Amino acid sequence: MSEMSTTVGTSFTRRQLLGGSLVAGVATMFGSSALVGCGGDGSVTPPNLTFPRDVAALLRTLTLDGTYLIADPRTGRLYRIDQAARTVSQLDAAGTVRWTFGASADPAMSLSFPTDIALRPDGSVYVVDQGRVVLLTADGAFMRAIDGFGRARSARVDADGGLWVIDTVQHQVKGFTADGSPARSIAEYGTGAAQLNGPRGLTIDAQGQLHVVDSGNATVKVFSRAGALVRSYGAYGAAAGQFKLPRSVAVAANGLSYVADPTAGVLQVFDPSGAPLARLDNLTMGSRPAVPLDVTIAANGLVQVRLYSWTTA
C-alpha cells in the first residue's frame, strides 16, 4: 500500500484509507462487521507511530464471519461472546473451541447478557454480565462472581491485577482488588467535571490512568486509580474533537487515544494531551455505510475497530 500525504483534521473515508492485502491474525468482530487495523500485522514490535503521516501506509482491513470475538494477543486465543446463546467460549489460534461457559441450568453457571471480558495475567478471565462480573479459570471453570452492579458494561484489569468495571446505571467506575474485594467507587451521576452520565467504555493507559467514556456528557474523562480527575477531552458537538454519544476508547503505547462514536459515525484520534488529531468518518463496509462500535489495541500495536453496517432500502 502506498503512503498517503494527509493533514491533521482532514476527514477520510474508509475506502480512501483501507486497501492492500488482508492481514491474518487476531481480530475483534461482531456478525457482519469488519475490522479496521492500524499498526502491525501479527508478531511485529509495537511501532512508535505518528498520526496521520503513517496511518495510510499501516491501515488494513479484515472481514470475518461469525459472532463477537475478543482477542488475547499474548496467546493468540480468541474469546467468543455469543449473546444469543448467552455463552462465552475460548478458541485457540486455529479457531478450535477449548471450552464454553454459560450453557447451564444452574443460575451460578449461566450468563444473562455478556458484553465484555477482561483478561488477567494468569490466564483467568472476567466476564461482564449485566448485574455481575464472573471470574473463570484459564480452563473456563467458575471461580467466583462479583455482584451488586446496576448494569456492568465493560471492564479492564490494571498492572497490579485490580479490576475496574463501568457501571452504566449507577454512573460509576468501580474498582476491586485482585482477590475481588471492593476497593473504591469513582464518580457519581451528574454533569460536573468529575461526574459521569451513563458511562460506557473504559481503558487503562501506560501510566495506569483510567480513560472513561462519559457517554451522556459527550466526553472522555481521565481518572487516577485513586479516583482523582486528571483531565478530560472532547465535548458535545460535530466539530473536530467533539462527540455525539461516544461509546469506546483505546489508548496506544505512544499515548494516542482512539474514540469510537457510533451515533456520529466517527472514529477520532487525540494526542496524549487530549488535543484532536484526526477524524475518520464516512466509513463503509463494501458499498454500505458503517459506524464504529468499539475500538481496542492489540499488544502488537494493531488498532482494531469493530464496525456495524446495515442494509438500506
GIQUIRA-V651138 format. One line per field, one symbol per residue. phi: phi as a letter, one per 30 degrees, with the letter a starting at -180 (. if undefined). psi: psi as a letter, one per 40 degrees, with the letter a starting at -180 (. if undefined). burial: b if it has 16 or more other C-alpha atoms within 10 Angstrom, else e. A space follows every 10 residues. Layout:
BEGIN
phi = ???
psi = ???
burial = ???
END
This chain:
BEGIN
phi = .ddcdbbdjd dccddddcai ddcdkdacaa hcdcccbbka bkcddedcdc bcecdddcdb bbcbckcdcb ccddcidccc ccdddibbbc cdddjddcab bkdbddedcc bcadbabbcc edjdbdcdbh dabcccddci ddcabccjdd adcaabcddc idcbbdcddd hbcccbddcj ddcacciadl cdeccbbidb cabbdddidc ccdcedchbc cccdddjddc abbjadlcde icbcbdbbbb bdddjdccbc bdddibccbb dedjddcabc bhdbbiccdb bdcbbbbddd jddccdccbb cdd
psi = hihihiihei hiiddddhaa iihiaiihih bfiihhihdi fcfihhigii hededdeeii ihhiiaahih igedeeiihh hgddefihih iadeehhdih idgiehddei idgheiihhi deeihhhhgb eihhhiieee ihdiihieid ghdiiihade eihhhhhdde fihhiiidee ihdihhiiha eideiigfid iiihadeeih hhhgddefih hhiieeehhd iiiiihaeih eiicgidiii hideehhhhh gddefihihi ideehhdihh afiihbeiii ihdihihide ehhhhhihii hi.
burial = eeeeebeebe beebeebbbe eebeebbbbb bbbbbbbbbb bbeeebeebe bbebbbbbbb bbbbeebbbb bbbeebbbbb bbeeebbbbb beeeeeeeeb bbeeeeeeeb bbbbbbbbbb eeebbbbbbb bbbbbbeeeb ebebbbeebb bbbbbbbbee bbbbbbbbbb bbbbbbbeeb eeeebbbebe eeebbbbbbb bbbbbeeebb bbbbbbbbbb bbbbbebebe ebbbbbeeeb bbbbbbbbbb bbbbbbbbbb bbebbbbbbb beebebbbbb bbbbbeeebb bbbbbbbbbb bbbbbbbbbe eee
END
